[in-house]
Amino acid sequence: MTAAFLRAMIAVARKDFRAEARSRELLSLMGLFSLLSILIFSFALELNRTARLEVVGGVLWVTILFASILGLNRGMALEREGGGMDALLIAPIPRGAIFAGKLIGNFAFAFTVGVLLTPIMSALYTVPALQPSVIGALALGTLGIATVGTVLAALIGATRARDSLLPILMLPVALPVLIAASRASGGLLTGAANADAGAWLLGLALMDAIYLLVCGALFGFVVEEG
Amino acid sequence: MALIEIEKLVKRYGFVPALRGIDLAVERGECVTLIGANGSGKSTLIRLLCGLSKPTSGTIRIGGWMIPGEAEAVRAQIGLIAHKPLLYEGLTGRENLVFFARLYGAKPDRVDAMLERVGLSKRADDPARAYSRGMMQRLSLARALLHEPDVLLFDEPYTGLDADSSATLDSIILETRAEGRTLIMALHDFERAARLSSRIVLLARGKVAHDSAEQGAAVDAAALAALYAAAGGSSGRINP
């Protein structure tokens, strides 16, 4: 990684943070959706405490995945509004730096929403969500989701049906991350089978590494007009 | 050797040909206007020149660098002004320029100099979404000139501009010409094309139908309108 690559990557990520700090559009959209989602799940599962504990990991990750899709769609719409993506593509910087910069922003927003959800999960589902291992699982899971989402959002950015296409494309691709993250978080939140949770966390880290390599290599092809 | 050399350039979108064998050489300091009906290939040619699109076949060389093989080096020499501003509306004018200065490795003091040059110093800290269309286009010019590119590409930059903003853009284009930069513009306005350019290339159905450099004659707006009509176009404007 060269100094020019790092400079461009940091500039792209800083640009996204600065725009978000001013508008707070993505975080409020993703945060509000997540809050409503876990409240609805909580009410739906209210009468059955066992069921609540069994699905708590799934509730957390389905909520984070859909919130991320919302954020990615809106983020890409903001990028397209004034031709921002074209402006990035005509700059003399590696495509990989654009990918890495956008990924940092997308990961940070999804992770922040996940962390903000943990005390609410603790209160609603009476599980110990505020613990370092759960936060670690959140970091690994949101990294996988953001990695896949950054490439897919760029891929469908030029299509007309982009808003509906992202979830259709992203759900199957992100499914392995979703399963591993749900299993790891579920084990950690309920305190059951912590050894299993450790194995799922390791699997999640491996998946992240593979997704990072593959998506990083694909991004340049995805954004190039043939 | 010409600064920009285009040979046998072909671009197809699927089975639809957009450019069908363009040969063009542009010398340093020339101001070339591409005119032609919608779909004649002007914007496609501009997108290929700035590396936003890849040729199906043929070669493009800018300053000796090949596209797409050495596109990153080519992009450092190019500034693009399109009908979209290529800016971030959520950032202020100054933040936009600081961001692009970082991407292009331009000196930070260029930001204030460019804001001054396009007359946006007093509104530099307003969000770009509060800018009028004319102000956005001036900020877009500042962005394109930040890194002092050798080549400036304009893709219908007057779209949506009022008379005052168009006049400001005219004067900045003339200034950049005087600085010795090479300009390639895609326009629909014959009068403006004749006034601003040193050379006019008429595109029709993806081919060069007329090149004023080859004809060796100055071209006025009326002559352009006649050439345009002969090439099958009908909607070009003689007056702004």
Interface residues (C-beta under 8 A of the other chain):
Chain A: A4 R7 A8 A11 V12 R14 K15 R18 A19 R22 S23 L78 E81 G82 G83 G84 D86 A87 L88 L89 I90 A91 P92 I93 P94 E224 E225 G226
Chain B: R47 C50 G51 L52 S53 K54 E72 A73 R75 A76 I78 L80 A82 K84 P85 L86 L87 Y88 E89 G90 L91 E95 F99 F100 R102 L103 Y104 G105 P127 A128 M136 R143
